[in-house]
Amino acid sequence: MGVVVLASGAFVPAAAHAVPNQAVSATRDSAQNSVQKATIFFERTTATKCPLTFKIHGSFEGIPADRRLIQYRLVGTEEWKAIKAPADHGGSFTAVLETLDWDRETGKTSVQIELKQPDGLVSNTLYYFECGWPGGEETFGATAEDIALTSSGGPLAELVADAYLDSVQAASGAEAALVGRHGFFTGLNAGPVTYQELWDTQPAGLAVDVNAVTVAQLKKVLAAPNPKGWVLTPSASLRYTLEGGAVTEMTLNGVPVTDDQVIKVAANYVLVAGDLGYPKWEGSTTVYRGGPDDRGALASYIVKNSPVKAPLGDRVTIR
């Protein structure tokens, strides 16, 4: 798949969003020969938090059969660029759109693209906060209700796990995510979400990685609560039951798993290394280290799905 870059572009400042706090990758009725959906996702190519080099992948759906040229620009810039889909695109196409460099001098926190077509289709917004701080008045979508943090993590931890998975799934093939209760200090109140709330939720700013692990290995990790009795919270795709110090049931996307099955799981490196009182993920292999920081992942997820409802807090059953 070829990428034709017409010219280099500037970065999009957080305060310069032409369409702030866009909801889910925009889908709308449009004129004939228009792309129906545009989604962008993140791939970090440097190990450090900042300076940062990362790729923006664009995924386009509902492409008319006779359309190949897709023109786009970074929101907040004037310059249009173009990519050419293959003749047999079948209505969808994915390609690298941009490679961007951010540091503390640029102070960038977000990126979004707009398509050059009659409806001005825009993508979801991606956030990364380790190289810059958002403006004091900026908010990041909204919650439809309070999202509580409980002694075991509860709805807030489930929301964060869902955000982890969403941030890396397209680039890595991750199937589930796990988070620990450690590091969370408060839930989210109903209404607009501020950066302070994102910070209070997970101030460490850890990158989201993906590891492959067998179900048998994963069960050993899940069966060992940390010294405070906290268990690991999964994304909506994964559910498990703890009984008598062992995982007795587990499903992935509603289907029972087998012990020799390999699952790609998103988590931060501190959790995987066993530094939060949980066991180290022995035997796991690194699949992907290109994810965003955890606060950026959460902000991107809330804006994309705003207004966000509280998960039920029922993904782990303890008997």
NUSERO-960974 format. One record per residue (C-alpha): residue number from 0; residue in one letter; x, y, z. Coordinates in Angstrom, 3 decimals. Each point is the difference from the previous one (the first is absolute). Example, Ala and Ser with C-alpha at 12.3 -4.5 7.8 and 13.67 -1.06 7.14 Angstrom:
residues 2
site nr: 0	rest: a	c1: 12.300	c2: -4.500	c3: 7.800
site nr: 1	rest: s	c1: 1.370	c2: 3.440	c3: -0.660
END
This chain:
residues 319
site nr: 0	rest: m	c1: 0.000	c2: 0.000	c3: 0.000
site nr: 1	rest: g	c1: 1.550	c2: 3.276	c3: -1.041
site nr: 2	rest: v	c1: 0.089	c2: 3.245	c3: 1.903
site nr: 3	rest: v	c1: 0.347	c2: 3.225	c3: -1.968
site nr: 4	rest: v	c1: 1.005	c2: 2.942	c3: 2.170
site nr: 5	rest: l	c1: -0.501	c2: 3.240	c3: -1.850
site nr: 6	rest: a	c1: 1.790	c2: 2.167	c3: 2.547
site nr: 7	rest: s	c1: 1.006	c2: 0.022	c3: 3.622
site nr: 8	rest: g	c1: -2.471	c2: 1.327	c3: 2.546
site nr: 9	rest: a	c1: 0.066	c2: 1.708	c3: 3.358
site nr: 10	rest: f	c1: -1.219	c2: -1.553	c3: 3.219
site nr: 11	rest: v	c1: -3.422	c2: 0.712	c3: 1.423
site nr: 12	rest: p	c1: -0.022	c2: 1.917	c3: 3.288
site nr: 13	rest: a	c1: -2.503	c2: -1.097	c3: 2.624
site nr: 14	rest: a	c1: -1.594	c2: 3.443	c3: -0.026
site nr: 15	rest: a	c1: -0.355	c2: 0.081	c3: -3.765
site nr: 16	rest: h	c1: -2.533	c2: -2.780	c3: -0.492
site nr: 17	rest: a	c1: -2.315	c2: 0.955	c3: -2.790
site nr: 18	rest: v	c1: -2.497	c2: -2.490	c3: 1.379
site nr: 19	rest: p	c1: 0.748	c2: -0.370	c3: 3.747
site nr: 20	rest: n	c1: -0.855	c2: -3.101	c3: 1.983
site nr: 21	rest: q	c1: -1.153	c2: -1.973	c3: -3.068
site nr: 22	rest: a	c1: -1.988	c2: -3.082	c3: 0.895
site nr: 23	rest: v	c1: 0.569	c2: -3.443	c3: -1.461
site nr: 24	rest: s	c1: 1.895	c2: -0.150	c3: -3.308
site nr: 25	rest: a	c1: -2.450	c2: 2.102	c3: -1.912
site nr: 26	rest: t	c1: -2.588	c2: -1.752	c3: -2.123
site nr: 27	rest: r	c1: -2.639	c2: 2.027	c3: -1.778
site nr: 28	rest: d	c1: -2.144	c2: 0.151	c3: -3.101
site nr: 29	rest: s	c1: 1.975	c2: 1.563	c3: -2.823
site nr: 30	rest: a	c1: -0.054	c2: 0.666	c3: -3.696
site nr: 31	rest: q	c1: 0.664	c2: -2.699	c3: -2.575
site nr: 32	rest: n	c1: 3.695	c2: -0.946	c3: -0.282
site nr: 33	rest: s	c1: 0.692	c2: 0.894	c3: 3.638
site nr: 34	rest: v	c1: 1.796	c2: -2.151	c3: 2.556
site nr: 35	rest: q	c1: -2.431	c2: -0.920	c3: 2.788
site nr: 36	rest: k	c1: 2.328	c2: -0.533	c3: 2.971
site nr: 37	rest: a	c1: 3.540	c2: 1.069	c3: 0.944
site nr: 38	rest: t	c1: 1.860	c2: -1.333	c3: 3.029
site nr: 39	rest: i	c1: 3.570	c2: 0.729	c3: 1.044
site nr: 40	rest: f	c1: 2.165	c2: -1.963	c3: 2.413
site nr: 41	rest: f	c1: 3.339	c2: 0.449	c3: 1.693
site nr: 42	rest: e	c1: 3.399	c2: -1.733	c3: -0.358
site nr: 43	rest: r	c1: 2.834	c2: 1.274	c3: 2.177
site nr: 44	rest: t	c1: 3.422	c2: -0.641	c3: -1.569
site nr: 45	rest: t	c1: 2.186	c2: 1.337	c3: 2.820
site nr: 46	rest: a	c1: 0.431	c2: -1.572	c3: 3.421
site nr: 47	rest: t	c1: 0.185	c2: 3.253	c3: 1.941
site nr: 48	rest: k	c1: -3.058	c2: 1.884	c3: 1.220
site nr: 49	rest: c	c1: 1.271	c2: 3.230	c3: -1.551
site nr: 50	rest: p	c1: 1.374	c2: 0.909	c3: -2.504
site nr: 51	rest: l	c1: -2.390	c2: -2.166	c3: -1.941
site nr: 52	rest: t	c1: -0.092	c2: -1.297	c3: -3.542
site nr: 53	rest: f	c1: -3.201	c2: -1.715	c3: -1.003
site nr: 54	rest: k	c1: -1.925	c2: -1.110	c3: -3.050
site nr: 55	rest: i	c1: -3.637	c2: 0.784	c3: -0.632
site nr: 56	rest: h	c1: -1.786	c2: -2.785	c3: -1.859
site nr: 57	rest: g	c1: -3.212	c2: 0.820	c3: -1.816
site nr: 58	rest: s	c1: -2.749	c2: -2.538	c3: -0.595
site nr: 59	rest: f	c1: -2.738	c2: 0.881	c3: -2.484
site nr: 60	rest: e	c1: -3.286	c2: -1.833	c3: -0.459
site nr: 61	rest: g	c1: -2.908	c2: 0.360	c3: -2.389
site nr: 62	rest: i	c1: 2.238	c2: 1.074	c3: -2.893
site nr: 63	rest: p	c1: -1.961	c2: 0.102	c3: -3.280
site nr: 64	rest: a	c1: 1.191	c2: -2.596	c3: -2.506
site nr: 65	rest: d	c1: 1.129	c2: 2.631	c3: -2.488
site nr: 66	rest: r	c1: 1.900	c2: 2.105	c3: 2.516
site nr: 67	rest: r	c1: 3.710	c2: -0.502	c3: 0.627
site nr: 68	rest: l	c1: 1.441	c2: 3.403	c3: 0.885
site nr: 69	rest: i	c1: -0.654	c2: 1.086	c3: 3.590
site nr: 70	rest: q	c1: 1.010	c2: 3.527	c3: 0.956
site nr: 71	rest: y	c1: 0.457	c2: 0.972	c3: 3.635
site nr: 72	rest: r	c1: 1.660	c2: 2.513	c3: 2.279
site nr: 73	rest: l	c1: 0.872	c2: 0.296	c3: 3.644
site nr: 74	rest: v	c1: -2.723	c2: 1.981	c3: 1.728
site nr: 75	rest: g	c1: 1.340	c2: 3.484	c3: 0.691
site nr: 76	rest: t	c1: 2.219	c2: 0.126	c3: -3.109
site nr: 77	rest: e	c1: -0.619	c2: 1.265	c3: -3.524
site nr: 78	rest: e	c1: 1.911	c2: -2.560	c3: -2.020
site nr: 79	rest: w	c1: -1.809	c2: -2.885	c3: -1.702
site nr: 80	rest: k	c1: 1.785	c2: -3.291	c3: -0.599
site nr: 81	rest: a	c1: -1.074	c2: -3.128	c3: -1.863
site nr: 82	rest: i	c1: 0.167	c2: -3.768	c3: 0.074
site nr: 83	rest: k	c1: -0.977	c2: -2.385	c3: -2.765
site nr: 84	rest: a	c1: -1.960	c2: -3.139	c3: 0.810
site nr: 85	rest: p	c1: 0.546	c2: -3.110	c3: -2.125
site nr: 86	rest: a	c1: -2.449	c2: -0.588	c3: -2.840
site nr: 87	rest: d	c1: -1.408	c2: -3.046	c3: 1.784
site nr: 88	rest: h	c1: -0.435	c2: 1.719	c3: 3.403
site nr: 89	rest: g	c1: -3.384	c2: -1.632	c3: 0.564
site nr: 90	rest: g	c1: -1.366	c2: 3.059	c3: 1.797
site nr: 91	rest: s	c1: 2.676	c2: 0.242	c3: 2.688
site nr: 92	rest: f	c1: 3.640	c2: 1.017	c3: 0.197
site nr: 93	rest: t	c1: 2.631	c2: 0.570	c3: 2.703
site nr: 94	rest: a	c1: 3.319	c2: 1.834	c3: -0.343
site nr: 95	rest: v	c1: 2.542	c2: 2.060	c3: 1.920
site nr: 96	rest: l	c1: -1.017	c2: 3.637	c3: -0.411
site nr: 97	rest: e	c1: 2.588	c2: 1.897	c3: 2.041
site nr: 98	rest: t	c1: 3.213	c2: -0.441	c3: 1.945
site nr: 99	rest: l	c1: 0.154	c2: 2.744	c3: 2.633
site nr: 100	rest: d	c1: 2.642	c2: 1.195	c3: 2.446
site nr: 101	rest: w	c1: -1.070	c2: 1.681	c3: 3.229
site nr: 102	rest: d	c1: 2.120	c2: 1.393	c3: 2.809
site nr: 103	rest: r	c1: -0.544	c2: 2.350	c3: 2.912
site nr: 104	rest: e	c1: 0.642	c2: 3.029	c3: -2.189
site nr: 105	rest: t	c1: -2.819	c2: -0.865	c3: -2.395
site nr: 106	rest: g	c1: -2.295	c2: -0.752	c3: 2.951
site nr: 107	rest: k	c1: -2.439	c2: -1.989	c3: -2.125
site nr: 108	rest: t	c1: -2.666	c2: -2.140	c3: 1.618
site nr: 109	rest: s	c1: -2.337	c2: -1.193	c3: -2.765
site nr: 110	rest: v	c1: -0.441	c2: -0.827	c3: -3.661
site nr: 111	rest: q	c1: -3.033	c2: -0.470	c3: -2.241
site nr: 112	rest: i	c1: -0.564	c2: -0.116	c3: -3.761
site nr: 113	rest: e	c1: -2.635	c2: 1.436	c3: -2.329
site nr: 114	rest: l	c1: -0.893	c2: -1.381	c3: -3.440
site nr: 115	rest: k	c1: -0.385	c2: 2.206	c3: -3.038
site nr: 116	rest: q	c1: -3.515	c2: -0.876	c3: -1.096
site nr: 117	rest: p	c1: -3.414	c2: 1.701	c3: 0.083
site nr: 118	rest: d	c1: -0.830	c2: -0.944	c3: 3.581
site nr: 119	rest: g	c1: 3.423	c2: 0.882	c3: 1.414
site nr: 120	rest: l	c1: 0.227	c2: -3.357	c3: 1.775
site nr: 121	rest: v	c1: 2.289	c2: 0.045	c3: 3.054
site nr: 122	rest: s	c1: 1.589	c2: -2.868	c3: 1.888
site nr: 123	rest: n	c1: 0.213	c2: -0.730	c3: 3.695
site nr: 124	rest: t	c1: 2.544	c2: 2.009	c3: 2.011
site nr: 125	rest: l	c1: 3.137	c2: -1.583	c3: 1.466
site nr: 126	rest: y	c1: 1.635	c2: 1.426	c3: 3.127
site nr: 127	rest: y	c1: 3.506	c2: -0.288	c3: 1.434
site nr: 128	rest: f	c1: 0.885	c2: 2.008	c3: 3.117
site nr: 129	rest: e	c1: 3.644	c2: -0.787	c3: 0.750
site nr: 130	rest: c	c1: 1.361	c2: 2.808	c3: -2.204
site nr: 131	rest: g	c1: -2.487	c2: 2.735	c3: 0.836
site nr: 132	rest: w	c1: -2.803	c2: 1.174	c3: 2.249
site nr: 133	rest: p	c1: -3.514	c2: 0.750	c3: -1.225
site nr: 134	rest: g	c1: -1.525	c2: 3.432	c3: 0.420
site nr: 135	rest: g	c1: -1.620	c2: 0.727	c3: 3.333
site nr: 136	rest: e	c1: -3.471	c2: 0.218	c3: -1.516
site nr: 137	rest: e	c1: 0.268	c2: -3.115	c3: -2.141
site nr: 138	rest: t	c1: -2.204	c2: -2.984	c3: 0.734
site nr: 139	rest: f	c1: 0.046	c2: -3.501	c3: -1.417
site nr: 140	rest: g	c1: -3.501	c2: -1.150	c3: -0.753
site nr: 141	rest: a	c1: -2.402	c2: -0.762	c3: 2.816
site nr: 142	rest: t	c1: -1.305	c2: -2.760	c3: 2.203
site nr: 143	rest: a	c1: -3.739	c2: -0.672	c3: 0.055
site nr: 144	rest: e	c1: 0.148	c2: -0.891	c3: 3.696
site nr: 145	rest: d	c1: 2.466	c2: -0.349	c3: 2.861
site nr: 146	rest: i	c1: 2.588	c2: -2.697	c3: -0.652
site nr: 147	rest: a	c1: 0.987	c2: -1.337	c3: 3.389
site nr: 148	rest: l	c1: 3.357	c2: -1.210	c3: 1.239
site nr: 149	rest: t	c1: -0.548	c2: -2.809	c3: 2.501
site nr: 150	rest: s	c1: 2.356	c2: -1.847	c3: 2.305
site nr: 151	rest: s	c1: 0.578	c2: -2.583	c3: -2.741
site nr: 152	rest: g	c1: -0.032	c2: 2.468	c3: -2.905
site nr: 153	rest: g	c1: -3.592	c2: -0.382	c3: -1.138
site nr: 154	rest: p	c1: -1.514	c2: 1.981	c3: -2.880
site nr: 155	rest: l	c1: 2.909	c2: 2.451	c3: -0.285
site nr: 156	rest: a	c1: 2.584	c2: -2.762	c3: -0.365
site nr: 157	rest: e	c1: -2.208	c2: -1.700	c3: -2.590
site nr: 158	rest: l	c1: -0.242	c2: 3.256	c3: -1.955
site nr: 159	rest: v	c1: 3.774	c2: 0.403	c3: 0.042
site nr: 160	rest: a	c1: 0.479	c2: -3.602	c3: -1.152
site nr: 161	rest: d	c1: -2.380	c2: 0.633	c3: -2.908
site nr: 162	rest: a	c1: 1.990	c2: 3.138	c3: -0.894
site nr: 163	rest: y	c1: 3.271	c2: -1.936	c3: 0.098
site nr: 164	rest: l	c1: -1.322	c2: -2.603	c3: -2.410
site nr: 165	rest: d	c1: -1.548	c2: 2.537	c3: -2.354
site nr: 166	rest: s	c1: 3.260	c2: 1.967	c3: -0.229
site nr: 167	rest: v	c1: 2.098	c2: -2.906	c3: -1.305
site nr: 168	rest: q	c1: -2.404	c2: -2.547	c3: -1.479
site nr: 169	rest: a	c1: 0.093	c2: 1.160	c3: -3.616
site nr: 170	rest: a	c1: 3.794	c2: 0.168	c3: -0.143
site nr: 171	rest: s	c1: 0.846	c2: -3.118	c3: 2.034
site nr: 172	rest: g	c1: -2.922	c2: -2.402	c3: -0.180
site nr: 173	rest: a	c1: -0.397	c2: 0.132	c3: 3.786
site nr: 174	rest: e	c1: -3.003	c2: -1.981	c3: 1.225
site nr: 175	rest: a	c1: -0.300	c2: 1.113	c3: 3.623
site nr: 176	rest: a	c1: 1.476	c2: 2.388	c3: 2.543
site nr: 177	rest: l	c1: 0.767	c2: -0.178	c3: 3.713
site nr: 178	rest: v	c1: 0.505	c2: 2.743	c3: 2.571
site nr: 179	rest: g	c1: 0.781	c2: -0.019	c3: 3.704
site nr: 180	rest: r	c1: -1.704	c2: 2.083	c3: 2.681
site nr: 181	rest: h	c1: 3.354	c2: 1.505	c3: 1.014
site nr: 182	rest: g	c1: 0.485	c2: 3.603	c3: -1.139
site nr: 183	rest: f	c1: -3.671	c2: 0.969	c3: -0.239
site nr: 184	rest: f	c1: -1.024	c2: 2.714	c3: 2.445
site nr: 185	rest: t	c1: -3.489	c2: 1.107	c3: -0.941
site nr: 186	rest: g	c1: -2.948	c2: -0.793	c3: -2.204
site nr: 187	rest: l	c1: -1.461	c2: 2.247	c3: -2.694
site nr: 188	rest: n	c1: -2.941	c2: 2.266	c3: 0.722
site nr: 189	rest: a	c1: -2.912	c2: 0.282	c3: -2.397
site nr: 190	rest: g	c1: 0.465	c2: 2.717	c3: -2.600
site nr: 191	rest: p	c1: 2.960	c2: 1.437	c3: -1.929
site nr: 192	rest: v	c1: 3.311	c2: -1.704	c3: 0.751
site nr: 193	rest: t	c1: 2.894	c2: 2.296	c3: 0.872
site nr: 194	rest: y	c1: 3.705	c2: -0.732	c3: -0.271
site nr: 195	rest: q	c1: 0.267	c2: 0.148	c3: 3.788
site nr: 196	rest: e	c1: -2.434	c2: -2.905	c3: 0.193
site nr: 197	rest: l	c1: 2.024	c2: -1.934	c3: -2.567
site nr: 198	rest: w	c1: 3.135	c2: 0.699	c3: 2.042
site nr: 199	rest: d	c1: -1.622	c2: -1.096	c3: 3.242
site nr: 200	rest: t	c1: -1.207	c2: -3.165	c3: -1.665
site nr: 201	rest: q	c1: 3.515	c2: -1.186	c3: -0.940
site nr: 202	rest: p	c1: 2.817	c2: 2.479	c3: 0.656
site nr: 203	rest: a	c1: 2.880	c2: -2.319	c3: -0.902
site nr: 204	rest: g	c1: -0.339	c2: 0.622	c3: -3.748
site nr: 205	rest: l	c1: 1.097	c2: -3.521	c3: -0.998
site nr: 206	rest: a	c1: -0.009	c2: -1.181	c3: -3.608
site nr: 207	rest: v	c1: -2.397	c2: -2.719	c3: -1.113
site nr: 208	rest: d	c1: 1.787	c2: -3.125	c3: -1.282
site nr: 209	rest: v	c1: -1.214	c2: -3.385	c3: -1.237
site nr: 210	rest: n	c1: 1.292	c2: -3.425	c3: 1.067
site nr: 211	rest: a	c1: -0.944	c2: -3.480	c3: -1.174
site nr: 212	rest: v	c1: -0.668	c2: -2.499	c3: 2.781
site nr: 213	rest: t	c1: -1.571	c2: -3.448	c3: 0.190
site nr: 214	rest: v	c1: -3.253	c2: -0.358	c3: 1.885
site nr: 215	rest: a	c1: 1.732	c2: -2.318	c3: 2.504
site nr: 216	rest: q	c1: 2.627	c2: 2.657	c3: 0.714
site nr: 217	rest: l	c1: -2.616	c2: 2.719	c3: 0.203
site nr: 218	rest: k	c1: -2.067	c2: -1.990	c3: 2.475
site nr: 219	rest: k	c1: 3.003	c2: -0.200	c3: 2.334
site nr: 220	rest: v	c1: 0.307	c2: 3.797	c3: -0.065
site nr: 221	rest: l	c1: -3.715	c2: 0.560	c3: 0.534
site nr: 222	rest: a	c1: -0.213	c2: -2.532	c3: 2.832
site nr: 223	rest: a	c1: 2.443	c2: 1.921	c3: 2.194
site nr: 224	rest: p	c1: -1.499	c2: 3.210	c3: 1.444
site nr: 225	rest: n	c1: 2.519	c2: 2.562	c3: 1.217
site nr: 226	rest: p	c1: 0.632	c2: 0.439	c3: 3.767
site nr: 227	rest: k	c1: -3.013	c2: 2.333	c3: 0.310
site nr: 228	rest: g	c1: -2.284	c2: -2.627	c3: -1.500
site nr: 229	rest: w	c1: -0.472	c2: 1.886	c3: -3.265
site nr: 230	rest: v	c1: -0.552	c2: -2.064	c3: -3.136
site nr: 231	rest: l	c1: 0.715	c2: 1.020	c3: -3.577
site nr: 232	rest: t	c1: -2.815	c2: 1.631	c3: -1.966
site nr: 233	rest: p	c1: -0.552	c2: -1.033	c3: -3.640
site nr: 234	rest: s	c1: -1.444	c2: 1.722	c3: -3.038
site nr: 235	rest: a	c1: -3.528	c2: -0.903	c3: -1.054
site nr: 236	rest: s	c1: 1.325	c2: -2.734	c3: -2.278
site nr: 237	rest: l	c1: 1.356	c2: -2.101	c3: 2.880
site nr: 238	rest: r	c1: -1.848	c2: -1.416	c3: 3.015
site nr: 239	rest: y	c1: 1.193	c2: -2.381	c3: 2.671
site nr: 240	rest: t	c1: -1.037	c2: -1.678	c3: 3.248
site nr: 241	rest: l	c1: 2.200	c2: -0.432	c3: 3.088
site nr: 242	rest: e	c1: -0.843	c2: -2.829	c3: 2.332
site nr: 243	rest: g	c1: 2.163	c2: -1.585	c3: 2.689
site nr: 244	rest: g	c1: 3.146	c2: 1.801	c3: -1.128
site nr: 245	rest: a	c1: -0.310	c2: -1.040	c3: -3.643
site nr: 246	rest: v	c1: -1.579	c2: 1.232	c3: -3.215
site nr: 247	rest: t	c1: -2.780	c2: -2.481	c3: -0.650
site nr: 248	rest: e	c1: -1.673	c2: 1.671	c3: -2.983
site nr: 249	rest: m	c1: 1.150	c2: 2.395	c3: -2.708
site nr: 250	rest: t	c1: -1.547	c2: 1.232	c3: -3.232
site nr: 251	rest: l	c1: 1.348	c2: 2.140	c3: -2.820
site nr: 252	rest: n	c1: -2.690	c2: 1.837	c3: -1.930
site nr: 253	rest: g	c1: -2.531	c2: -2.305	c3: 1.617
site nr: 254	rest: v	c1: 1.736	c2: -3.229	c3: -1.067
site nr: 255	rest: p	c1: 1.672	c2: -2.333	c3: 2.542
site nr: 256	rest: v	c1: 3.788	c2: -0.150	c3: -0.392
site nr: 257	rest: t	c1: 2.432	c2: -2.927	c3: 0.150
site nr: 258	rest: d	c1: 3.185	c2: -0.060	c3: 2.074
site nr: 259	rest: d	c1: 2.288	c2: -0.229	c3: -3.032
site nr: 260	rest: q	c1: -1.731	c2: 2.894	c3: -1.775
site nr: 261	rest: v	c1: 2.167	c2: 3.122	c3: -0.472
site nr: 262	rest: i	c1: -1.569	c2: 3.391	c3: 0.684
site nr: 263	rest: k	c1: 1.428	c2: 3.415	c3: -0.856
site nr: 264	rest: v	c1: -0.523	c2: 2.172	c3: 3.078
site nr: 265	rest: a	c1: 0.497	c2: 3.765	c3: 0.327
site nr: 266	rest: a	c1: 1.494	c2: 1.258	c3: 3.277
site nr: 267	rest: n	c1: 2.708	c2: 2.348	c3: 1.227
site nr: 268	rest: y	c1: 3.530	c2: -1.302	c3: 0.468
site nr: 269	rest: v	c1: -0.076	c2: 0.494	c3: 3.789
site nr: 270	rest: l	c1: -2.876	c2: -2.444	c3: 0.336
site nr: 271	rest: v	c1: 1.612	c2: -2.523	c3: -2.344
site nr: 272	rest: a	c1: 3.275	c2: 0.179	c3: 1.936
site nr: 273	rest: g	c1: -1.753	c2: -0.912	c3: 3.260
site nr: 274	rest: d	c1: 0.797	c2: 3.306	c3: 1.694
site nr: 275	rest: l	c1: -3.481	c2: 0.701	c3: 1.429
site nr: 276	rest: g	c1: -0.216	c2: -2.979	c3: 2.314
site nr: 277	rest: y	c1: -1.360	c2: -2.290	c3: -2.698
site nr: 278	rest: p	c1: 2.058	c2: -2.850	c3: -1.496
site nr: 279	rest: k	c1: 2.371	c2: 0.650	c3: -2.868
site nr: 280	rest: w	c1: -1.375	c2: -1.184	c3: -3.338
site nr: 281	rest: e	c1: 2.354	c2: -2.965	c3: -0.341
site nr: 282	rest: g	c1: 0.216	c2: -1.450	c3: -3.502
site nr: 283	rest: s	c1: -1.689	c2: 2.960	c3: -1.681
site nr: 284	rest: t	c1: 1.456	c2: 1.541	c3: -3.146
site nr: 285	rest: t	c1: -0.111	c2: 3.607	c3: -1.111
site nr: 286	rest: v	c1: -2.217	c2: 0.551	c3: -3.018
site nr: 287	rest: y	c1: -0.244	c2: 3.777	c3: -0.211
site nr: 288	rest: r	c1: 1.576	c2: 3.008	c3: 1.694
site nr: 289	rest: g	c1: -1.569	c2: 2.737	c3: -2.067
site nr: 290	rest: g	c1: -2.905	c2: 1.120	c3: 2.153
site nr: 291	rest: p	c1: -0.708	c2: 3.480	c3: 1.390
site nr: 292	rest: d	c1: 0.242	c2: 1.114	c3: 3.627
site nr: 293	rest: d	c1: -2.832	c2: -1.238	c3: 2.198
site nr: 294	rest: r	c1: -1.550	c2: 3.442	c3: 0.536
site nr: 295	rest: g	c1: 0.022	c2: 0.601	c3: -3.748
site nr: 296	rest: a	c1: -1.649	c2: -3.369	c3: -0.547
site nr: 297	rest: l	c1: -2.741	c2: 0.833	c3: 2.506
site nr: 298	rest: a	c1: -0.614	c2: 3.481	c3: -1.419
site nr: 299	rest: s	c1: -0.178	c2: -1.365	c3: -3.553
site nr: 300	rest: y	c1: -2.466	c2: -2.669	c3: 1.077
site nr: 301	rest: i	c1: -2.305	c2: 2.345	c3: 1.906
site nr: 302	rest: v	c1: -0.102	c2: 2.568	c3: -2.809
site nr: 303	rest: k	c1: -0.603	c2: -2.742	c3: -2.558
site nr: 304	rest: n	c1: -2.913	c2: -1.507	c3: 1.972
site nr: 305	rest: s	c1: -1.369	c2: 3.094	c3: 1.745
site nr: 306	rest: p	c1: -2.161	c2: 0.084	c3: 2.028
site nr: 307	rest: v	c1: 1.469	c2: -3.097	c3: 1.650
site nr: 308	rest: k	c1: -2.119	c2: -2.157	c3: 2.273
site nr: 309	rest: a	c1: 1.420	c2: -1.803	c3: 3.015
site nr: 310	rest: p	c1: 0.921	c2: -3.652	c3: -0.580
site nr: 311	rest: l	c1: -1.817	c2: -2.374	c3: 2.336
site nr: 312	rest: g	c1: 3.062	c2: -1.044	c3: 1.994
site nr: 313	rest: d	c1: -0.915	c2: -3.669	c3: -0.382
site nr: 314	rest: r	c1: 2.731	c2: -1.522	c3: -2.158
site nr: 315	rest: v	c1: 1.676	c2: -1.881	c3: 2.854
site nr: 316	rest: t	c1: -2.019	c2: -2.447	c3: 2.080
site nr: 317	rest: i	c1: 1.433	c2: -1.013	c3: 3.404
site nr: 318	rest: r	c1: -1.556	c2: -2.984	c3: 1.747
END
